[in-house]
């Protein structure tokens, strides 16, 4: 593992993000509610810059007209095509192979489930050491 000092802690207050270039890669470092996360800046779909994406949360619905918003700031949306990734795992929120316009039978059933997609944004270990943010790469 290679360790890289990428910023002073003061440069990444809560809600901030910073794009860094280490180990030949562009990496976005995020401070989400005091926790630091580091992900590849390149969306696995078409290469969009995730550092320019919006941090949002997860919306679920048990029935029409009733919505729950959870995990604010933990879902990173690619600015190019809206693909969403969990900042904790790097996993995509949806499966792009199923995102086609087809007609389907519709029924009303209780409950919904968030299904993780098969694509994953690359994650990097990030720590705070002596007031410096350190990212580890392989």
C-alpha positions in Angstrom: 0.0 0.0 0.0 1.2 3.5 -0.8 0.1 6.3 1.4 -0.4 9.9 0.1 -1.0 13.1 2.1 -3.7 14.8 0.0 -4.8 17.7 2.2 -4.8 19.4 5.6 -7.8 18.4 7.7 -8.9 22.1 7.7 -9.3 22.0 3.9 -12.0 19.4 4.2 -14.7 20.6 6.7 -18.0 18.8 6.9 -19.8 19.0 3.5 -16.5 19.7 1.5 -15.0 17.7 -1.3 -11.6 17.8 -2.9 -10.3 16.3 -6.2 -6.8 14.9 -5.9 -4.4 13.1 -8.2 -2.5 10.3 -6.6 -0.9 7.1 -7.9 -1.8 8.0 -11.4 -5.5 8.3 -10.5 -8.0 11.1 -9.9 -9.7 10.6 -6.6 -12.5 12.6 -5.0 -12.3 12.9 -1.2 -15.6 13.7 0.6 -16.4 14.8 4.1 -19.9 13.5 4.8 -21.2 14.4 8.2 -17.6 14.3 9.6 -16.7 10.9 8.0 -14.2 10.9 5.2 -14.7 8.9 2.0 -12.5 8.5 -1.1 -13.7 7.2 -4.4 -12.4 7.1 -8.0 -13.4 10.3 -9.7 -14.3 8.3 -12.9 -17.9 6.9 -13.2 -17.7 3.3 -14.4 -20.5 4.0 -16.9 -19.0 6.6 -19.3 -16.2 8.2 -17.3 -18.0 11.2 -15.9 -16.3 13.2 -13.1 -17.9 12.1 -9.9 -16.3 15.0 -8.1 -18.8 17.2 -9.9 -21.7 15.1 -8.9 -24.5 15.9 -6.4 -24.5 14.2 -3.0 -28.1 13.1 -2.2 -29.9 10.5 -0.2 -32.0 7.4 -0.8 -35.7 7.6 -1.4 -38.0 4.7 -0.8 -41.7 4.2 -0.9 -44.0 1.8 0.8 -47.1 3.0 -1.2 -48.0 5.6 -3.8 -47.7 9.1 -2.4 -45.7 8.1 0.7 -42.0 8.6 0.5 -39.1 8.2 2.9 -35.8 10.1 2.5 -32.8 8.4 4.2 -29.1 8.6 4.3 -28.8 12.2 3.3 -25.4 13.0 1.6 -24.4 9.3 1.2 -25.4 8.8 -2.4 -23.2 10.4 -5.1 -24.9 11.1 -8.4 -22.8 11.2 -11.6 -23.4 14.6 -13.3 -23.4 13.0 -16.8 -26.2 10.4 -16.7 -27.4 10.4 -13.1 -25.9 7.1 -12.1 -25.8 6.9 -8.3 -23.2 5.3 -6.0 -23.2 4.6 -2.3 -20.2 6.5 -0.8 -19.7 3.8 1.8 -19.5 0.8 -0.5 -19.0 2.3 -4.0 -21.8 0.1 -5.3 -24.3 1.4 -7.9 -27.8 2.0 -6.7 -29.4 0.5 -9.9 -28.6 -2.0 -12.6 -28.1 -0.2 -15.9 -28.9 -3.3 -18.0 -32.5 -3.1 -16.8 -32.9 0.6 -17.6 -34.7 0.2 -20.9 -38.1 1.4 -22.0 -40.4 -1.6 -22.2 -44.0 -2.1 -21.3 -44.7 -4.1 -18.2 -47.7 -5.3 -16.3 -48.3 -3.2 -13.2 -49.6 -4.3 -9.8 -49.8 -2.7 -6.4 -47.9 -4.6 -3.6 -46.9 -3.5 -0.1 -43.2 -2.7 0.4 -40.2 -2.0 -1.9 -36.6 -3.0 -1.8 -33.5 -1.2 -3.0 -31.6 -3.4 -5.3 -27.8 -2.9 -5.7 -26.4 -2.9 -9.2 -23.5 -4.9 -10.3 -21.2 -1.9 -10.9 -18.9 -0.6 -8.2 -16.9 2.7 -8.0 -13.4 2.1 -6.8 -12.9 3.0 -3.1 -9.7 4.0 -1.3 -8.9 3.9 2.4 -8.8 7.5 3.8 -7.6 8.5 7.3 -6.9 11.6 9.3 -3.4 11.7 10.8 -1.9 14.7 12.6 -4.2 17.2 10.9 -3.5 15.7 7.4 -5.8 13.7 5.2 -4.1 10.5 3.9 -5.3 8.3 1.1 -4.0 4.8 0.5 -3.6 3.3 -3.0 -2.3 0.0 -4.2 
